[in-house]
């Protein structure tokens, strides 16, 4: 049985000016296991934050169920849900020091002074804030403020930790450090976590499973490797990472493989878990790193239209049979960077390509 279950969840709001209905969450079903780290991922307006607010109790569902540890909690207020939330803005009290900020919720629960000290001391060590107990919030760095917000949530020992884009106010390098820290702390405690972000790298780095949302609906749920390698829709393929979408036609089906014609060549690819038939128009989806510029051989001839050296990779736009392909080559030597107008040969890694309906 799921530890946290969202079943056929719907949330509707009145439209702008009171006209019509906007369905922000549209029949969402997510089953979350105890100790799992789930990320709700999607563009602005896709319903991910509304879903998190429904779980937290800041919004109530129009229909559907929210079940926590066997108990339906649809109508419970936030303070009765045994959850803690880390907000995008941190929401740290400026007039309280680090210790007082972290201890605030425990004091509301009227725990003894000694119990509060023990719990705060433990979470200070976990979040690597020991020694900053008396520091004022305005004397902390962005990363330290984020840790205080996280520590204040964790000290309550909630059943579920909710996080709404907590790293969006940090610079790129600090975000990378804090991603690692959040995952370390979550795995150390084994706490069930639901995280909201529009950043695909965050989602891929942190998650046991990713829930990709679009216009209130769930497009796909799965581990990061599955979401990236086997997207089930064009939206998922395009939103997670980068992808080339190449028109193709199915030639034949052979057991676990499918033969297609794309870019003027016949290719044999792994067969997707969907019904196909000979003559069907489809899209071949190929990631930029799965197309290689080679010195000799290769299935395709192409012409470089644009090249960019980024240190770890060289990125190209190369025209092949009238179609532009984005290509990312990670050869650390980069002995040759082909300039625009240069003719090149390309090798496509067929076992990394996949097919979606046209």
LINGI-V107483 format. One record per backbone hydrogen bond with DSSP energy under -1.0 kcal/mol. CO is the residue of the C=O (numbers start at 1). NH is the residue of the N-H. E is the energy in kcal/mol with one decimal. If there is no record, write none. Layout:
# LINGI-V107483
co = [CO & CO]
nh = [NH & NH]
e = [E & E]
This chain:
# LINGI-V107483
co = [3 & 4 & 5 & 6 & 7 & 9 & 10 & 10 & 11 & 11 & 13 & 15 & 16 & 20 & 22 & 25 & 28 & 30 & 32 & 32 & 33 & 36 & 37 & 37 & 38 & 39 & 40 & 41 & 43 & 46 & 47 & 48 & 49 & 50 & 51 & 52 & 53 & 53 & 53 & 63 & 65 & 66 & 67 & 68 & 71 & 73 & 77 & 78 & 82 & 82 & 84 & 86 & 87 & 89 & 93 & 97 & 98 & 99 & 103 & 104 & 105 & 106 & 107 & 112 & 113 & 114 & 115 & 116 & 117 & 118 & 119 & 120 & 121 & 122 & 123 & 124 & 125 & 129 & 132 & 133 & 135 & 136 & 137 & 141 & 142 & 143 & 144 & 145 & 146 & 147 & 148 & 149 & 150 & 151 & 154 & 160 & 161 & 162 & 163 & 165 & 167 & 171 & 172 & 173 & 174 & 175 & 176 & 177 & 178 & 179 & 180 & 181 & 182 & 183 & 184 & 185 & 186 & 186 & 192 & 193 & 194 & 195 & 196 & 199 & 200 & 201 & 202 & 203 & 209 & 210 & 211 & 212 & 212 & 214 & 216 & 217 & 220 & 222 & 223 & 224 & 225 & 226 & 233 & 234 & 235 & 236 & 244 & 246 & 248 & 249 & 250 & 252 & 254 & 256 & 257 & 258 & 259 & 259 & 260 & 261 & 262 & 265 & 267 & 269 & 272 & 277 & 280 & 281 & 282 & 283 & 284 & 285 & 286 & 287 & 288 & 288 & 290 & 292 & 300 & 302 & 303 & 304 & 306 & 308 & 310 & 313 & 314 & 315 & 316 & 317 & 317 & 318 & 319 & 320 & 323 & 325 & 327 & 329 & 339 & 342 & 344 & 345 & 346 & 347 & 348 & 349 & 350 & 354 & 356]
nh = [69 & 32 & 67 & 30 & 65 & 28 & 62 & 63 & 24 & 25 & 22 & 18 & 19 & 15 & 13 & 11 & 9 & 6 & 3 & 4 & 36 & 193 & 208 & 209 & 195 & 211 & 197 & 213 & 46 & 216 & 51 & 52 & 53 & 54 & 55 & 56 & 57 & 58 & 59 & 10 & 7 & 73 & 5 & 71 & 68 & 76 & 80 & 81 & 159 & 160 & 162 & 164 & 90 & 91 & 96 & 101 & 102 & 103 & 107 & 108 & 109 & 111 & 110 & 116 & 117 & 118 & 119 & 120 & 121 & 122 & 123 & 124 & 125 & 126 & 127 & 129 & 128 & 132 & 135 & 99 & 98 & 139 & 140 & 145 & 146 & 147 & 148 & 149 & 150 & 151 & 152 & 153 & 154 & 155 & 157 & 84 & 194 & 86 & 196 & 168 & 170 & 175 & 176 & 177 & 178 & 179 & 180 & 181 & 182 & 183 & 184 & 185 & 186 & 187 & 188 & 189 & 190 & 191 & 161 & 38 & 163 & 40 & 165 & 203 & 204 & 205 & 206 & 207 & 39 & 222 & 41 & 219 & 220 & 217 & 26 & 214 & 212 & 210 & 227 & 228 & 229 & 230 & 237 & 238 & 239 & 240 & 286 & 284 & 282 & 261 & 279 & 259 & 257 & 271 & 254 & 269 & 251 & 252 & 267 & 249 & 265 & 262 & 260 & 258 & 274 & 280 & 250 & 358 & 248 & 356 & 246 & 354 & 244 & 290 & 291 & 328 & 349 & 347 & 346 & 344 & 319 & 341 & 317 & 315 & 312 & 310 & 329 & 308 & 327 & 305 & 306 & 325 & 303 & 323 & 320 & 318 & 316 & 314 & 342 & 304 & 302 & 294 & 300 & 292 & 350 & 352 & 353 & 285 & 283]
e = [-4.0 & -3.0 & -2.8 & -2.0 & -2.2 & -2.4 & -2.4 & -1.6 & -1.6 & -1.5 & -3.5 & -2.2 & -1.0 & -2.6 & -2.9 & -2.1 & -3.0 & -2.8 & -1.6 & -2.3 & -1.9 & -2.7 & -2.8 & -1.6 & -2.7 & -3.4 & -2.1 & -3.1 & -1.5 & -2.2 & -2.1 & -2.0 & -2.5 & -2.0 & -2.0 & -2.4 & -1.6 & -1.7 & -1.5 & -2.5 & -2.7 & -2.8 & -2.9 & -2.0 & -2.9 & -1.6 & -1.9 & -1.6 & -2.2 & -1.1 & -3.2 & -2.6 & -1.2 & -1.7 & -1.3 & -2.6 & -2.4 & -2.4 & -2.1 & -1.8 & -1.4 & -1.8 & -1.2 & -2.4 & -2.2 & -2.2 & -2.4 & -2.7 & -2.6 & -2.1 & -2.0 & -2.3 & -1.8 & -1.9 & -2.0 & -3.1 & -1.0 & -2.3 & -1.8 & -2.8 & -1.7 & -2.0 & -1.7 & -2.4 & -2.0 & -1.8 & -2.1 & -2.2 & -2.0 & -3.0 & -2.6 & -1.3 & -2.5 & -2.4 & -2.3 & -1.9 & -2.5 & -2.8 & -2.8 & -1.2 & -1.8 & -2.5 & -1.7 & -1.6 & -2.7 & -2.2 & -1.4 & -1.9 & -2.9 & -2.1 & -2.3 & -2.7 & -2.5 & -2.4 & -2.3 & -2.3 & -1.9 & -1.1 & -2.9 & -2.9 & -2.4 & -3.2 & -2.0 & -2.0 & -2.6 & -2.4 & -2.5 & -1.8 & -1.9 & -1.9 & -3.0 & -2.9 & -1.1 & -1.8 & -3.0 & -2.6 & -2.7 & -3.2 & -2.5 & -2.4 & -2.7 & -2.6 & -2.2 & -2.2 & -2.5 & -2.5 & -2.0 & -3.3 & -2.6 & -2.2 & -3.1 & -2.9 & -1.9 & -2.8 & -2.6 & -2.9 & -3.6 & -1.5 & -2.8 & -1.6 & -2.1 & -2.7 & -2.7 & -2.6 & -1.7 & -2.0 & -2.6 & -1.1 & -2.4 & -2.3 & -3.1 & -1.8 & -2.4 & -1.8 & -1.1 & -1.8 & -2.8 & -2.7 & -2.5 & -2.6 & -2.7 & -3.6 & -2.2 & -2.8 & -1.6 & -2.8 & -2.7 & -2.5 & -2.7 & -3.3 & -1.4 & -2.7 & -1.9 & -2.2 & -3.6 & -2.5 & -2.9 & -2.4 & -2.0 & -2.7 & -2.6 & -2.4 & -1.9 & -3.0 & -1.3 & -2.0 & -1.2 & -3.2 & -2.9]
